[in-house]
Amino acid sequence: MGPTRAQFVQYAPAALAVGALTAGPWSALAAAAAGVGAWAIDASAPALRSLIACGITATGCGIAAHQVLASGMDPLFALGLAVPAGAAILAHHRNTGGGLSALPAANTAAAGQSSQAQLITAWWTEFISGPTQTEGRKLIQPGARLAHLAIEAGDDALSFTGIITLPQGQQVRVKGADIASVYQIPVSQVEMGDPKHYAPNALPVTVHLKKAAQQPQIVAIGVSTTPEQLWAAHVAVPEGAMPGTTLALTRYDGPLDWEGIATRDRKAIGTVNLQDLAGNLDLETIQIALAPADKPSQMGVRVMKEHALMHGTMLSDVVDELAMDSRGYIRLGTYIDARPALVPLAQPGSGARHLYLVGGSRSGKSGCLEQVLLSAHRSGIAVILASPQAGTIAGAGLAAYCGDGLDEAMGALRLAYALMLDREARYRSPAFPFTDPLILVVIDEAHMLLSVSSPYHAEAKAIVEQLTRRSLKRGIGVVLATQTPLAEDLGNSTVIRSQLLIGGGAVFLRCARGQGSLVGANAVEGAEGIDLSMIPSSWPGQYAKVADRNMSSGLDTAAAAGPEDGTFGLGYLLTPGSQAVQFRSLHLDVPPASLAGSHPPVTVEDCQAWQHREAITQAPVVDQRGKNLVGSLADLLTKAEQGPAVPQQRDQTDPAGPAAAPDGQELIKPRILELLRQESIPMTAETIARKLGTSAKNIKPRLSELKKRDEITNEHGLWRAA
């Protein structure tokens, strides 16, 4: 077996020196031949320069020593010339032997495996973990050593596996692109484990230094194989989802895992039907994510084999990010590119911010509201909660005032309006931050108050319109949640939605089919063309998982739903001045209220509106026609002191008789008390009405009056005797 390429380059000067000593000037031809040979075997530039310099020195010394011996001079002179020749040879050996040479061939013998491991480790320590032998070199992540190294070598393939390891408490930041640049291979030949499934300080990696050549496949003429070809053949055609566009890949890790930029030449792409695009690419809708770019002629496209947000982000893992930061943002979830999804609740130097939340049943809307309540609590923000559907918000205990139930929720809106009037009276010249706390008015299931069918439609619509218009500079923000983006859910008010979107962010979750289209009259700037009903309720393969039944026992009452069990919380987040981006809210692996600690709810400042809150919540703030809203705090307090308006009595000639209340209302309150005391169990207003043979509309005002007299109590919509 002859010398290797590295051995030839290293020991050539020594051979030239010996040859020159014996052959004299004729050795110059041998030196030239050695230089040509080194160039022919494709030696590196530093090695070639070192060979030329040291070869000239060694050859010159050898020729001079030959002449000294030939002339009969003292042999000691010739021996002295061996010193510079030897120094040149040693310098060349150090130059070529101390550096990082090319990788050995893949088919080296078993004895060569050890040298391969040493070489791989040397590159890793030199460029990634350290200690480096090059002064001033910037390491990728100092201390990220490669442990448990294993090499797999074949006839035409070479790869190694290992675990990137760091001390406890540190997180691996080495990327696939970093490793690819060190070993000078494509990024696609580096496979890293998913950080979600491993410890932060230990991440497995597989690097294919040399891949076996793929056998050429016979493809029928005209059949598209690459994403660019599929795009041109099915998406960019006139009948495709994005006609006239071209696709440029920015990342490719397989036919079902790639990213790219779609561009239309000097024309806006416009709205994109995600369902049509999925059909063009023969994929499921949930496998595709679009990200509008800065230019209207471009659109980011991502295709996923497994959705990036399927495993979710646990609430307990990001507790420290829930409180409001210096810019007024809180964390609500995670974007599809793994960045934290933030929404503003305040703006420094300006005031509070609104939040518009849309989501149907089982979409994760209530979970988002519970996160907002927890973030407000941890940020020192007081909350006025209006929840028409009693008992649906688990974190209601974090609110300074909770209107739980339809009538109580209307009372909470009246209180929020009174607090705004109170602050307007006290803060003639708004200056933020106030000494008073920020207030968040959270309205869940707002359609139950605002829709035309609601008994409080006119009053609720008037109050919410004024709050969304005037409250921000007074430090009062509105968080409004409803089930659809349709105008009917907002009482057909264009003012409410426009003010919510202008004054803050928006969260769009899954809606019922036919009710989630953000086009036409429901279009939202920055979220054009999105159809929320197209967000699937389950991940791909979920049906097969459900079919795999366990019949060994009954219902597992201790089990909790995991993020992989449904797409709840998956939707789009729209923040001021940006495009809607796909995100997923935090997964509530622990109840949000449990993270609030033992601290009591943040309270509202001691002002006139707060002092008279019980009376204010019972007094309507509009006239009977619902058009004239009370405009000052003094008028509102006067109206509250007068109490609710008493309905006019009927004329004595009325065949229905004198002003006797229908259904025996004068006797309802004693009957309510008697029922609650006899049953000794809490009941809803509807249950009480059914047992007493009347309607809930007649029962609820009497319940509120009895509660004011402390004769009964209400907890999450359930009434019981005091």
LINDA-V818876 format. One record per helix or strand of 3 or more residues. SS is the DSSP state (2 for helix, 1 for strand). FROM is the first residue (numbers start at 0). TO is the last residue. If there is no record, write none. Layout:
# LINDA-V818876
ss=<SS & SS>
from=<FROM & FROM>
to=<TO & TO>
This chain:
# LINDA-V818876
ss=<2 & 2 & 2 & 2 & 1 & 1 & 2 & 2 & 1 & 2 & 1 & 2 & 1 & 1 & 2 & 2 & 1 & 1 & 2 & 1 & 1 & 1 & 2 & 1 & 2 & 1 & 2 & 1 & 2 & 2 & 2 & 1 & 2 & 2 & 1 & 2 & 2 & 2 & 2 & 1 & 1 & 2 & 2 & 2 & 2 & 2 & 2 & 2 & 1 & 1>
from=<4 & 44 & 74 & 109 & 144 & 157 & 175 & 186 & 189 & 194 & 201 & 226 & 244 & 257 & 273 & 284 & 287 & 297 & 314 & 328 & 339 & 353 & 364 & 381 & 395 & 400 & 405 & 438 & 446 & 456 & 471 & 475 & 486 & 493 & 503 & 519 & 531 & 541 & 562 & 569 & 580 & 591 & 607 & 612 & 632 & 661 & 684 & 695 & 711 & 717>
to=<39 & 69 & 96 & 128 & 152 & 164 & 182 & 188 & 191 & 196 & 209 & 234 & 251 & 263 & 279 & 286 & 291 & 302 & 320 & 334 & 343 & 357 & 377 & 386 & 397 & 403 & 425 & 443 & 449 & 469 & 473 & 481 & 489 & 501 & 508 & 521 & 533 & 546 & 564 & 573 & 584 & 595 & 610 & 617 & 641 & 678 & 691 & 707 & 714 & 720>
